[in-house]
Amino acid sequence: MRRLGIVAMAAVIGVTVNGCGMAATSSKLPSDLTTLPGGCSNYVSGSAAVGALPPNGKATTRLTAGYYSHCHAVPKTAISFRLQGVCGALSGDRGVSSANGLLVVTYRASSRSGACEVTVHTPFGDSNPIYIPQLGPEGRNGITTTTKGA
C-alpha cells in the first residue's frame, strides 16, 4: 500500500480524494490517508453542520461521524467523541454507527466564548479535530492577538 500525503486544511467543503466525496465542513482532512488498491482510502471523518455558534449555552449543531472504507461508511463501527478547549456538551459521547455507517450527535454550545475541538475516535484511528468556534457579541471570541511592531 502506498501513502498519500494531504495538506491539512480547515473548513473544507465537498473535497474529493481519489474519487471519494468527503464532506468536511468545519473539519480538517486527515493528513495521511491509506490508499487502497482500488484507488480509494480508509479514513475517519467528522463534520459539524454549522461552522460557528453563539456562546449562549443553548445553540446547537449536529456532529456527524463515520469510518470509511472503500469509499463507503462502515455500519456498526464503535465511535466516540473527545472534547477539548472551551466546550459545551454532547447529546452522547459514544455510540455505534447506524446502517448508513454514520453516527449523529448534537453539540450544545458553551456559555463562554472560545473554541471547542472535537475529535472522532474509532478502533481504526482518529479524525483530525473539528473546530467549533463559539463567538461572542460582534464576532469577538475572547482571544487576544498582538502584533509585534517593526
N, CA and C of each residue as an Amber inpcrd file, in Angstrom:
protein
   450
   0.8430000  -1.1780000   0.0000000   0.0000000   0.0000000   0.0000000
   0.8870000   1.2400000   0.0000000   0.4510000   2.2360000  -0.7300000
   1.2210000   3.4660000  -0.7380000   0.5010000   4.5030000   0.1040000
   1.2440000   5.4620000   0.5770000   0.6840000   6.5280000   1.3950000
   0.4220000   7.7520000   0.5330000  -0.6560000   8.4330000   0.8110000
  -0.9970000   9.6510000   0.1100000  -0.9620000  10.7830000   1.1120000
  -0.0280000  11.6920000   0.9840000   0.0860000  12.8300000   1.9020000
  -0.8540000  13.9330000   1.4660000  -1.6280000  14.4610000   2.3660000
  -2.5630000  15.5440000   2.0810000  -2.2490000  16.6720000   3.0560000
  -2.2070000  17.8850000   2.5740000  -2.0080000  19.0280000   3.4470000
  -3.3010000  19.2550000   4.2050000  -3.2260000  19.3300000   5.5260000
  -4.4220000  19.5250000   6.3460000  -4.9970000  20.9080000   6.0700000
  -6.3220000  20.9750000   5.9340000  -6.9840000  22.2280000   5.6340000
  -8.1760000  22.3790000   6.5710000  -8.4790000  23.6090000   6.9350000
  -9.6480000  23.8660000   7.7720000 -10.8040000  24.3170000   6.8970000
 -12.0100000  24.0320000   7.3230000 -13.2390000  24.4550000   6.6550000
 -13.2790000  24.0290000   5.1940000 -13.0390000  22.7790000   4.9370000
 -13.0780000  22.2470000   3.5820000 -14.4840000  21.7620000   3.3080000
 -15.0060000  22.0740000   2.1320000 -16.3610000  21.6470000   1.7840000
 -16.3140000  20.9140000   0.4510000 -16.8800000  19.7230000   0.3970000
 -17.0180000  18.9900000  -0.8370000 -15.7110000  18.6040000  -1.5000000
 -14.7480000  18.1510000  -0.7710000 -13.4650000  17.7400000  -1.3300000
 -13.5830000  16.3180000  -1.8460000 -12.9190000  16.0200000  -2.9480000
 -12.8960000  14.6600000  -3.4610000 -11.4780000  14.1360000  -3.3950000
 -11.3030000  12.9720000  -2.7810000 -10.0000000  12.3350000  -2.6740000
 -10.1030000  10.9800000  -3.3550000  -9.3460000  10.7740000  -4.4260000
  -9.3610000   9.5100000  -5.1620000 -10.7760000   9.0600000  -5.5070000
 -11.6270000   9.9930000  -5.8920000 -12.9790000   9.6420000  -6.2960000
 -13.9720000   9.5250000  -5.1580000 -13.5370000   9.6880000  -3.9200000
 -14.4440000   9.6030000  -2.7700000 -14.8380000  11.0100000  -2.3620000
 -16.1120000  11.3040000  -2.2970000 -16.5470000  12.6020000  -1.8130000
 -16.4200000  12.6600000  -0.3010000 -15.8780000  13.7270000   0.2260000
 -15.7320000  13.8880000   1.6740000 -16.3430000  15.2130000   2.0820000
 -17.4540000  15.2090000   2.7960000 -17.9850000  16.4420000   3.3440000
 -17.1860000  16.7270000   4.5940000 -16.5780000  17.8740000   4.6670000
 -15.7120000  18.1660000   5.8040000 -15.9430000  19.5590000   6.3290000
 -17.1840000  19.9890000   6.4480000 -17.4910000  21.3020000   6.9640000
 -16.9500000  21.4410000   8.3750000 -16.2360000  22.5160000   8.6300000
 -15.6240000  22.7670000   9.9340000 -14.7370000  21.6200000  10.3600000
 -14.0560000  21.0470000   9.4430000 -13.1940000  19.9210000   9.7460000
 -11.9120000  20.0420000   8.9460000 -10.9400000  19.2460000   9.2830000
  -9.7110000  19.1830000   8.5180000  -9.6050000  17.8100000   7.9060000
  -9.0040000  17.7510000   6.7240000  -8.7780000  16.4590000   6.1030000
  -7.7130000  15.7160000   6.8720000  -7.7960000  14.4030000   6.9500000
  -6.7040000  13.6470000   7.5490000  -5.4180000  13.9520000   6.8030000
  -4.3160000  14.1090000   7.5240000  -3.0640000  14.4960000   6.8950000
  -2.3760000  13.3150000   6.2230000  -2.7990000  12.0880000   6.5060000
  -2.1740000  10.9330000   5.8840000  -3.2310000   9.8540000   5.7010000
  -3.5760000   9.5710000   4.4620000  -4.6060000   8.5830000   4.1630000
  -3.9670000   7.3410000   3.5840000  -4.5000000   6.1840000   3.9170000
  -4.0100000   4.9420000   3.3330000  -4.7890000   4.6810000   2.0550000
  -4.1040000   4.6290000   0.9290000  -4.7650000   4.3960000  -0.3440000
  -4.8850000   2.9050000  -0.5910000  -6.0830000   2.4650000  -0.8970000
  -6.3410000   1.0610000  -1.1640000  -6.0910000   0.7570000  -2.6340000
  -5.9020000  -0.5160000  -2.9890000  -5.6380000  -0.8800000  -4.3850000
  -6.6730000  -0.3490000  -5.3780000  -7.9150000  -0.2240000  -5.0010000
  -8.9520000   0.2770000  -5.8990000  -8.9290000   1.7800000  -6.0820000
  -7.9820000   2.4760000  -5.4730000  -7.8760000   3.9200000  -5.6110000
  -8.6700000   4.6940000  -4.5890000  -9.2070000   4.0360000  -3.5850000
  -9.9780000   4.7080000  -2.5520000  -9.2210000   4.6210000  -1.2360000
  -9.6510000   5.3650000  -0.2470000  -8.9220000   5.4340000   1.0100000
  -9.7680000   5.0040000   2.2010000  -9.0890000   4.5560000   3.2500000
  -9.7140000   4.3400000   4.5530000  -9.4830000   5.6150000   5.3490000
 -10.5100000   6.1320000   5.9910000 -10.3350000   7.3240000   6.8070000
 -11.4700000   7.4520000   7.8080000 -11.2230000   8.2590000   8.8370000
 -12.2210000   8.5950000   9.8430000 -12.6340000  10.0300000   9.5580000
 -13.9250000  10.2810000   9.4990000 -14.4180000  11.6050000   9.1520000
 -15.3510000  12.1250000  10.2290000 -15.2930000  13.4120000  10.4500000
 -16.2200000  14.0760000  11.3490000 -16.5540000  15.4370000  10.7870000
 -17.7870000  15.8800000  10.9500000 -18.1690000  17.1950000  10.4510000
 -19.2180000  17.8200000  11.3540000 -19.2760000  19.1480000  11.3070000
 -20.2810000  19.9100000  12.0490000 -21.1910000  20.5760000  11.0360000
 -22.4980000  20.6030000  11.3080000 -23.4600000  21.1960000  10.3830000
 -23.3240000  22.7120000  10.3270000 -22.8800000  23.3430000  11.4000000
 -22.7290000  24.7920000  11.4820000 -21.2880000  25.1050000  11.8640000
 -20.6950000  26.1070000  11.2260000 -19.3010000  26.4490000  11.4740000
 -19.0390000  27.1950000  12.7590000 -19.9700000  27.9930000  13.2660000
 -19.7740000  28.7680000  14.4980000 -21.1050000  28.8720000  15.2380000
 -21.0120000  28.9880000  16.5490000 -22.2030000  29.1020000  17.3920000
 -22.0410000  30.2690000  18.3520000 -23.1320000  30.8860000  18.7770000
 -23.0270000  31.8950000  19.8280000 -22.7760000  31.1960000  21.1660000
 -22.0070000  31.8110000  22.0570000 -21.7120000  31.1720000  23.3460000
 -22.8260000  31.3940000  24.3650000 -24.0020000  30.8570000  24.0860000
 -25.1500000  31.0970000  24.9600000 -25.5930000  29.8660000  25.7480000
 -24.8970000  28.7410000  25.5880000 -25.2720000  27.5250000  26.2930000
 -26.5290000  26.8620000  25.7560000 -27.1060000  27.4040000  24.6540000
 -28.3510000  26.8780000  24.1030000 -28.2340000  26.4840000  22.6340000
 -27.4260000  27.1980000  21.8620000 -27.3140000  26.9380000  20.4230000
 -26.7540000  25.5330000  20.1960000 -27.2260000  24.8950000  19.1260000
 -26.7910000  23.5300000  18.8510000 -26.3760000  23.3620000  17.3900000
 -25.6100000  22.3170000  17.1440000 -25.2720000  21.8760000  15.8010000
 -25.1770000  20.3580000  15.8250000 -25.3910000  19.7530000  14.6680000
 -25.2480000  18.2970000  14.5480000 -23.8040000  17.9590000  14.2100000
 -23.2630000  16.9540000  14.8660000 -21.9570000  16.4010000  14.5190000
 -22.1970000  15.0360000  13.8910000 -21.6120000  14.8090000  12.7330000
 -21.7580000  13.5500000  12.0180000 -20.3920000  12.9020000  11.9150000
 -20.2980000  11.6190000  12.2490000 -19.0090000  10.9200000  12.2360000
 -19.1630000   9.5550000  11.6030000 -18.0670000   9.0860000  11.0220000
 -18.0740000   7.7530000  10.4440000 -16.6790000   7.2900000  10.0870000
 -16.5470000   5.9830000   9.9520000 -15.3150000   5.3790000   9.4490000
 -15.6090000   4.9160000   8.0350000 -14.7560000   5.3110000   7.0840000
 -14.9640000   4.9980000   5.6750000 -13.9300000   4.0010000   5.1880000
 -14.3960000   3.0060000   4.4640000 -13.5320000   2.0190000   3.8320000
 -14.0730000   1.7760000   2.4280000 -13.2020000   1.7870000   1.4540000
 -13.6090000   1.5920000   0.0560000 -14.6880000   2.5930000  -0.3420000
 -14.5480000   3.8400000   0.1080000 -15.4560000   4.9500000  -0.2340000
 -16.8300000   4.8640000   0.4250000 -17.0390000   3.9530000   1.3630000
 -18.3490000   3.8080000   1.9920000 -18.2100000   3.8310000   3.5130000
 -19.1640000   4.4950000   4.1550000 -19.2060000   4.4860000   5.6170000
 -19.5300000   3.0710000   6.0840000 -18.8370000   2.6150000   7.1220000
 -18.9710000   1.2370000   7.6050000 -19.9730000   1.1830000   8.7570000
 -21.0810000   0.4150000   8.6000000 -22.0660000   0.2790000   9.6790000
 -21.4820000  -0.4430000  10.8940000 -22.1200000  -0.2300000  12.0270000
 -21.7990000  -0.9140000  13.2840000 -20.3600000  -0.6840000  13.7400000
 -19.8250000   0.5260000  13.4650000 -18.4940000   0.8970000  13.9310000
 -18.6300000   1.6340000  15.2590000 -17.8490000   1.2410000  16.2660000
 -17.8400000   1.9450000  17.5490000 -17.1960000   3.3120000  17.3430000
 -17.8960000   4.3670000  17.7790000 -17.4220000   5.7410000  17.5990000
 -17.5670000   6.4750000  18.9200000 -16.5490000   7.2460000  19.2650000
 -16.6480000   8.1180000  20.4400000 -16.1240000   9.5020000  20.0650000
 -16.4840000  10.4850000  20.8720000 -16.0940000  11.8650000  20.6450000
 -15.3080000  12.3530000  21.8480000 -14.2340000  13.1020000  21.5960000
 -13.4570000  13.7240000  22.6660000 -13.5200000  15.2280000  22.4930000
 -13.8100000  15.9430000  23.5630000 -13.8840000  17.4010000  23.5540000
 -12.6640000  17.9900000  24.2280000 -12.1530000  19.0870000  23.6720000
 -11.0190000  19.7800000  24.2770000 -11.1610000  21.2700000  24.0120000
 -10.8500000  22.0810000  25.0020000 -10.9390000  23.5310000  24.8580000
 -12.1410000  24.0660000  25.6080000 -12.7050000  25.1570000  25.0890000
 -13.9040000  25.7670000  25.6770000 -15.0950000  25.0780000  25.0180000
 -15.6400000  24.0850000  25.7070000 -16.6600000  23.2360000  25.0980000
 -17.9570000  23.2390000  25.8850000 -19.0180000  22.9880000  25.1700000
 -20.3240000  22.7770000  25.7650000 -20.5020000  21.3000000  26.0510000
 -21.5970000  20.7360000  25.5710000 -21.9050000  19.3310000  25.8650000
 -22.4180000  18.6150000  24.6230000 -22.2850000  17.2940000  24.6330000
 -22.8010000  16.4410000  23.5640000 -24.0290000  15.6950000  24.0620000
 -24.9370000  15.3740000  23.1280000 -26.1110000  14.5700000  23.4950000
 -25.6880000  13.1490000  23.8490000 -24.5390000  12.7230000  23.3880000
 -23.9560000  11.4260000  23.7230000 -22.5060000  11.4430000  23.2680000
 -21.6060000  10.8990000  24.0580000 -20.1900000  10.9690000  23.6660000
 -19.6900000   9.6900000  23.0090000 -20.5790000   8.6960000  22.8530000
 -20.1750000   7.4530000  22.1820000 -21.4070000   6.7250000  21.6760000
 -21.1590000   5.8360000  20.7120000 -22.2430000   5.0490000  20.1540000
 -21.7160000   4.1610000  19.0480000 -22.6270000   3.5760000  18.3020000
 -22.2860000   2.6940000  17.1870000 -22.9530000   3.2660000  15.9460000
 -22.1890000   3.2930000  14.8470000 -22.7510000   3.8470000  13.6080000
 -23.9520000   3.0250000  13.1560000 -24.9060000   3.7150000  12.5450000
 -26.1560000   3.0850000  12.1100000 -25.9510000   2.3010000  10.8130000
 -27.0400000   1.8410000  10.2330000 -26.9800000   1.0650000   8.9920000
 -26.3480000   1.8600000   7.8530000 -26.4530000   3.2140000   7.9030000
 -25.8280000   4.0350000   6.8620000 -24.3500000   4.3190000   7.1670000
 -23.8510000   3.7780000   8.2790000 -22.4370000   3.9180000   8.6290000
 -22.0840000   5.1830000   9.3810000 -23.0860000   5.9730000   9.7460000
 -22.8170000   7.2490000  10.4050000 -23.4340000   7.2990000  11.7960000
 -22.8110000   8.0780000  12.6560000 -23.3490000   8.3650000  13.9810000
 -23.5280000   9.8720000  14.0580000 -24.7240000  10.3170000  14.4420000
 -25.0260000  11.7380000  14.5470000 -25.3550000  12.0510000  16.0010000
 -24.7050000  13.0750000  16.5490000 -24.9870000  13.5470000  17.9010000
 -25.2120000  15.0550000  17.8340000 -25.7510000  15.6090000  18.8910000
 -25.9730000  17.0520000  18.9650000 -24.9620000  17.6640000  19.9180000
 -24.3220000  18.7590000  19.4640000 -23.3980000  19.5240000  20.3090000
 -24.1230000  20.7920000  20.7400000 -24.1320000  21.0670000  22.0580000
 -24.7130000  22.2990000  22.6020000 -23.5760000  23.2320000  22.9900000
 -23.6480000  24.4730000  22.5580000 -22.5830000  25.4560000  22.7660000
 -22.2780000  25.6910000  24.2450000 -21.0620000  26.1230000  24.4830000
 -20.6510000  26.5580000  25.8100000 -21.3110000  27.9050000  26.1030000
 -21.3190000  28.3060000  27.3410000 -21.8100000  29.6410000  27.6920000
 -20.6620000  30.6460000  27.7090000 -19.4480000  30.1830000  27.3530000
 -18.2690000  31.0660000  27.2900000 -17.7500000  31.1420000  25.8580000
 -17.1560000  32.2680000  25.5030000 -16.5410000  32.4280000  24.1820000
 -15.2600000  31.6160000  24.1010000 -14.9880000  31.0870000  22.9400000
 -13.7710000  30.3130000  22.7110000 -14.0410000  29.2200000  21.6990000
 -13.0680000  28.3790000  21.4980000 -13.2070000  27.3160000  20.5040000
 -13.1930000  25.9440000  21.1680000 -14.0240000  25.0590000  20.6460000
 -14.0400000  23.6730000  21.0930000 -13.4850000  22.8140000  19.9670000
 -12.6250000  21.8940000  20.3250000 -12.0630000  20.9270000  19.3900000
 -12.6990000  19.5840000  19.6690000 -13.3310000  18.9970000  18.6700000
 -13.9550000  17.6930000  18.8180000 -13.1910000  16.7030000  17.9440000
 -12.7280000  15.6100000  18.5350000 -12.0400000  14.5700000  17.7810000
 -12.9050000  13.3170000  17.7830000 -13.0660000  12.7290000  16.6050000
 -13.8210000  11.4880000  16.4570000 -12.8320000  10.3330000  16.6040000
 -13.1640000   9.3630000  17.4450000 -12.2860000   8.2070000  17.6660000
 -13.0230000   6.9310000  17.2550000 -12.3170000   6.0630000  16.5300000
 -12.8330000   4.7350000  16.1850000 -11.7250000   3.7240000  16.4810000
 -12.0260000   2.4330000  16.4750000 -10.9640000   1.4350000  16.6490000
  -9.9200000   1.4860000  15.5230000 -10.2550000   2.1610000  14.4150000
  -9.3680000   2.2180000  13.2670000  -8.5260000   3.4800000  13.2300000
  -8.7520000   4.4040000  14.1550000  -7.9950000   5.6460000  14.2000000
  -8.8730000   6.8260000  14.5590000  -8.2590000   8.0010000  14.5690000
  -8.9410000   9.2420000  14.9380000  -9.0650000  10.1610000  13.7280000
 -10.0440000  11.0610000  13.7950000 -10.1540000  12.1110000  12.7890000
  -9.2540000  13.2590000  13.2100000  -9.0200000  14.1880000  12.3170000
  -8.4360000  15.4500000  12.7220000  -9.5300000  16.2180000  13.4480000
  -9.1670000  17.1900000  14.2910000 -10.1900000  17.8830000  15.0860000
 -11.1960000  18.6500000  14.2350000 -12.4230000  18.6830000  14.7260000
 -13.4710000  19.5400000  14.1830000 -13.4450000  20.7780000  15.0800000
 -13.2540000  21.9460000  14.5130000 -13.1940000  23.1820000  15.3060000
 -14.5580000  23.8420000  15.3050000 -15.0790000  24.1090000  16.5060000
 -16.3590000  24.7950000  16.6420000 -16.1170000  26.0810000  17.4180000
 -15.9930000  27.2140000  16.7140000 -15.8400000  28.4880000  17.4250000
 -17.1650000  28.9090000  18.0360000 -17.0860000  29.4630000  19.2210000
 -18.2620000  29.9880000  19.9050000 -17.9820000  31.4620000  20.1080000
 -18.5300000  32.2670000  19.2000000 -18.1960000  33.6790000  19.1110000
 -19.1260000  34.5260000  19.9480000 -18.5370000  35.4890000  20.6430000
 -19.3110000  36.4090000  21.4620000 -19.9110000  37.5210000  20.6210000
 -20.4540000  38.5520000  21.2670000 -21.0700000  39.6810000  20.5530000
 -20.1110000  40.2930000  19.5420000 -20.6540000  40.7490000  18.4100000
 -19.8870000  41.3720000  17.3360000 -18.7390000  40.4760000  16.8560000
 -18.8690000  39.1550000  16.9980000 -17.8490000  38.2540000  16.4920000
 -16.6320000  38.1150000  17.3840000 -16.6400000  38.7330000  18.5650000
 -15.4890000  38.5940000  19.4620000 -15.4530000  37.1800000  20.0070000
 -14.2610000  36.6350000  20.0930000 -14.1570000  35.2530000  20.5470000
 -13.3490000  35.1090000  21.8230000 -13.0000000  36.2150000  22.4510000
 -12.2560000  36.1410000  23.6970000 -10.7770000  35.8390000  23.5160000
 -10.3120000  35.7940000  22.2680000  -8.9070000  35.5300000  22.0010000
  -8.2300000  36.8470000  21.6830000  -7.1320000  37.1410000  22.3580000
  -6.3920000  38.3760000  22.1320000  -5.1910000  38.0860000  21.2540000
  -5.0050000  38.9110000  20.2330000  -3.8150000  38.7700000  19.3940000
  -2.9830000  40.0350000  19.5080000  -1.7010000  39.9130000  19.3960000
  -0.8110000  41.0700000  19.4250000   0.0560000  41.0360000  18.1790000
   0.4240000  42.2150000  17.7170000   1.3000000  42.3350000  16.5560000
   2.5790000  42.9910000  16.9930000   3.6980000  42.4000000  16.6690000
   4.9930000  42.9570000  17.0260000   5.2980000  44.0950000  16.0580000
   5.6210000  45.2490000  16.6030000   5.9310000  46.4220000  15.7690000
   7.2430000  46.2490000  15.0280000   7.3740000  47.0010000  13.9150000
   8.5900000  46.9100000  13.1060000   9.7420000  47.6280000  13.7330000
